[in-house]
Amino acid sequence: MNNTSEWYQHLKKPSFSPPSWIFGPVWTILYVIIFISFGYVISQVIQKKLPPVILIPFILNLIFNFSFTYFQFGLKNNFLAALDISVVLLTLIWIIFIIYPHFKWVAYAQIPYLLWVTFATILQFSITYLNR
């Protein structure tokens, strides 16, 4: 972990890069929102109130969300991390559009996640560019 932390600290970052301590609290809050809202959608599918196909963007979002850490810090590959965070952003937009007609509150609950992932995508593309 120390080697990974050291590697990340030595990357060139844009001036708008937040301090590293901010990521933990932000993701903790977002994961609570994700757990509640995604869990609700899963429960609605289980109760057959929504078709199972609606889960596709939710599942993809979670897979790519959790893969980011591996690409960025495990493989130390900024390019793959940039591609991955792009998919997280795209699947999140898909989620908002697909769930809005059914449960507006779930779509609205994604706004903080959308704002953070949009920022994280810009940040990751900037880091990738600066360290090419």
Secondary structure as GFF3:
##gff-version 3
##sequence-region A 1 132
A	DSSP	alpha_helix	2	9	.	.	.	ID=ss1
A	DSSP	three_ten_helix	20	22	.	.	.	ID=ss2
A	DSSP	alpha_helix	23	46	.	.	.	ID=ss3
A	DSSP	three_ten_helix	52	55	.	.	.	ID=ss4
A	DSSP	alpha_helix	56	69	.	.	.	ID=ss5
A	DSSP	pi_helix	70	74	.	.	.	ID=ss6
A	DSSP	alpha_helix	78	99	.	.	.	ID=ss7
A	DSSP	alpha_helix	104	109	.	.	.	ID=ss8
A	DSSP	alpha_helix	111	130	.	.	.	ID=ss9
###
